[in-house]
Amino acid sequence: MTGGDGLTISGLVKRYGNQTVVNDVSLAVADGEFFSLLGPSGSGKTSTLMMIAGFTRMDDGRILAGGRDISRLTPQQRGLGMVFQNYALFPHLTVFDNVAFPLQIRKLPRHTLRERVAWALDVVRLGDFARRLPRELSGGQQQRVALARTIVFHPKVILMDEPLGALDKNLRYHMQVELKEIQRNLGMTVVYVTHDQEEAMNMSDRIAIMNQGRIEQMGPPSQVYENPATVFVAKFLGEANLIEPSNLQGSASSERLQAIALNGSVVFLRPERIALTPPHAEVNEVDGWTHWAGRVARVSFLGNVIRYAIEARGVTLIADAQNARGLPRFEAGDSVIACWRDDDVRVLNHA
Amino acid sequence: MAPLMGLLLIIFFLPIAWFLFQAINESDQTVLEQIKRVALSPDITYVIWNTNWIALIVTLSTLLLAYPIAYTLAHSRKFTFTLIIICVIVPYFTSVVVRTYSWMVILGRNGLLNQALLELGLIQEPLGLMYNRLGVIIGMVYVLLPYLVLTLFSAMKGIDTNLLRAAHSMGASPFYAFRRIYFPLSLPGLISGCLIVFILAIGFFITPALMGGPEDVMIAMLIQREIELNLNWPLAAMLSLALLAVTLVLYAVYYRYTNLERMLGK
């Protein structure tokens, strides 16, 4: 938005007593990048964001925004935008005055101020709501006002703390799309905190998955999803089948995998990579495929996806089948054969 | 519901109504003439004016003290919080008479404060801190402080700290954020708290009676004097009625503001 150099954090540490909530976090967000901090509650993602914003004092580390060291500056001096989960709109001010607030601080001339506010409200499609009070708006509209109030003063970096967390699922998805579009059009640099992995994957250029104060893995959504580095990442980003190597017998290729998976490792496979076929079907023993005969233990109808729990070889596998025409349906108790390409399998170290 | 309403009616409403009715009837003048007499008497209008003036000064002084106290209270951690709340609440549960006499010990001609100041050589002769307007104000502010501190505290507690964080992140200085965000949002609590204090202040009796000078007669003292000394019950009734009317008007305003508070979602 302002052509800065993004945001660089190195060696960020936060301790409360003898508990380290953020432990040596380093990351670099490029200019115009949408970067998400994803993790469960207590993983240190919000603490990291609060230290970037300057609301929480850091115990160690450095923060650079647009090439400038902002580590010791007050929030007021940092010039970063912040969007809160509960919107944090000023309840006694109209939408116009809320959005004008950062410009009034900067003492902009009146007509410039009006133009800028009108522009920001147009971006979030709330041009007709300028005279309303925040409490007269819906949750989604309030969050859009909060966004307008942030983009209106062109901050170098915009920090967002679970901004869609209070919205219902359907609206949340629409807001994700809209927010992403605005971010891309304006070239905003965004650091986004969320615990919702779908949200992070939908919007982000890159995701950092946090656990116990550390970044476990960082990368584009498809990469962290397909190639998780740890068991934690594999489980956090979606359903995951984790198989002990000792169970991997049967095909030549599985046994090759088993050899790679040394002690203390586990084999990982996404549920949608498992195909199910009826037992009487012709099964070609193609090299590179594994076939396990098993029984359907449970069927969950999720709408677009049908999720089966398959018991085979003493392991319960989760298999997702598209709810599409032409695919066989199974009931609990049916015998099935679960097959997957060995290329889709990853070997992970135990946590 | 009905028995309770009946009880409240008998306990609270009937005695007042009966007193007013009897007292006004006792006089050989009509009610209108009585009202006229009160309104035209320079002595009585002086006391009414005096009462409101003292109540106003007391309210503003209380506010000046209570706002920073409530602010500290709303933004302090456990230890400081407990310390302040004890200092504010304990006197609240102590008799007004006891507290007024304590102030007399401190503020008297040979009181603790004058002695300390003389000892330090800051003054040459004792200051007149009591039996005058100043004494009345100090005593009343002290008694009324907890009411305003607690009302302000609850209003301030309702202000989302993220609002200030948001303001700071947009570049607002602490003072700017206070002026544009914090203070306006504490205003409903401030107004309703001040109204409570003012309503209580205009009915004060003990403190002005014990700590005031001959000039500092307030309306409650005048009512007591008319009943005890002059046995002029009709006049006392009229004065009570005047006091009640002012209180009710202020209460209506107060009620409006607390409604406003609820509308703001607090």
Interface residues (C-beta under 8 A of the other chain):
Chain A: A53 G54 F55 T74 P75 Q76 R78 G79 L80 G81 M82 F84 N86 A88 F90 P91 H92 F101 P102 I105 R106 R135 R149 T150 F153 L159
Chain B: D160 N162 L163 R165 A166 A167 H168 S169 M170 G171 A172 S173 P174 Y176 R180 I181 P184 L185 L264 G265
